[in-house]
């Protein structure tokens, strides 16, 4: 016996005819003349993007000049050497490490964007040494002494960077 809540269809209703599909490729002729098309906008935007570097004068780099790079790099070398050679019982070690981190972060932020400096031997050596020093103090704390092998490598990179700076490299 059938349940009173179930309704079984006895006749089928016909479906309404499908609506015609409109092509998106054709646009009405009245609105095309009054409104700019997306294609026109994109072509103008692309042309503006391509031509803008050619029309605008070159902006100066972040680093003012080579003399400023040499001076800043020499300051970083002096700070790294003085901080690394401090005695671990010295009460000023933590402050010196904090100052070194601030100096090294600003040096890296200023000069790593300079494509002209990326190929220099001095930049490469200083960057590597700063990475080693920062990594050590971040991992082991500001009062942990740097191991002898790492310290020797960092000081050697400082020496080669300083020689490269004197040669203009």
N, C-alpha and C positions, 0 to 999 in steps of 0.2 A: 504494500500500500504506500502511496506517495505522501510525502510530508506536505503539510499545508503551507509551509513557508517557501518551498521551492516552486519556482514558476518555470515551466518548460515552454519554450517558444513553439508555437504551432505554425506560424507563418513568418516568412522572412521579409523584412522591409528592404526596399531597394536603396542602394547607397547614392548619395548625391554625386553628380559628375565632378571629376577633379577640376580644380581651377587651372587656368592656363599658366604656364611658367613664363615669367618675364625675363628677358635677357638682361644681364647687368652690363653688357658691353655697349648697348645702345643707350644714349641719353636723350631725353626730350630736347627738341631743338630750341625751345623757348628759354630754358634755364641755362643752357650751355653758354650762351652769349653773355648773360648777365652775371654769372658767377665764375670765378677763376677755378680751374680744375686742379686737382691734386698733382697731376703730372707737371703742370706749369710751375707750381710751387716747389716741387722737389727739384726740378731742373735749375731753378733760380737759387735754391738753397745750396745745391751741390756746386754750382759755379762760384758762389760767394765763399764757400769753404775752401775751394781749390785756389782761388785767386787772392784771398786775403793775405796769406804769407808773402806773396809776391809784391803786393801793393804797399804793405806796411813796412816801415823801416825795422831793421833787426833790433831787438831789445837787448840791452846790456845784460851780461850774465850776472848771476847772483854774486859771485866773487868778483870784486872790483877789478883786480888785476893780479899779475904774477907776484908782485911785491907783497901784496896782502896775503897771498897763499903761503909764501915763504915765511913771512913773519908769524902767521898763525901756526904753521907747522913746527917752526922752531920752538914756539911757546909750548906746544903740546909735547914735544920731545923732552923739554926741560922738566915739565910737570910729571911725565911718566917716569923719567929717571929718578927724580927726587922722591916720588911716592914709592917706587919699587925698592929703593935703597934704604927706606926708613926701617928702623928697628921695630920689631913687633911689640916691644914693651913701651914704645913711645906713646904718650897719651893723645897725640895729635894725628894718629894714623887714620882713624875713622873720618875725621874732618878732611884730611888730605885726599882720601879715597873718594869722598863725596864731591870734593872740588874737581878731582880728576875726571870723575864720571860726567859731571856737568860740562866740563871743557871738552871732553872727547865726544860727547853727544852733540854738542853744538858744532864742533869741527866736522864731524861726519855728516850732519844734516846740511851743513853749508856747502861742502865740497863734493859729495857723492853724486850730485846732480850735474856736475860740470863734466861734459863729455871730453873736453880738452885735457882734463886732469886724470881721467880714468886710466890712460895708458902710461902714465908716468911711474917710474920706479919708486920715487919717494912716496907717492900716494899709495901704491900697492903695499909697500912695507909698513908705513904708518897705519894703514887700515888694518892690516893683519895683526900688528902688535896691539892696537887698541882693542881689537876683537878678543885677543887672548887675555889681555888684562881685565877687560870688562867681564868676560866670561868667568874668569877665576873669582873675581870679587863678588859677582852675582851668585855663583854656586857655593862658595865657601865663606862668604861674609867679609866685611871690610878689614877685620883684624887678622885674618888668616894669612900666614906668609906664603909667598909664591915659591913653589918648588924650584930647586937649583937649575934643573934642565930647562924649565919653562922660562925662568928668569934670564938665563943665558941666551936663549933664543930671542926673547923680546929685546934684550939689550943689543944683540947682534943686528936685529932688524932696525933698531933705532940708529945704530952706527951707519948701516948701509943707506938708510933714508937720508941721514944728514949729509953723507958724501954725495948722494944723488942731488940733493938740494943745492949743494955748492957747485955742482956741474950744470945746474939748470935743468935737471931731469925730474 
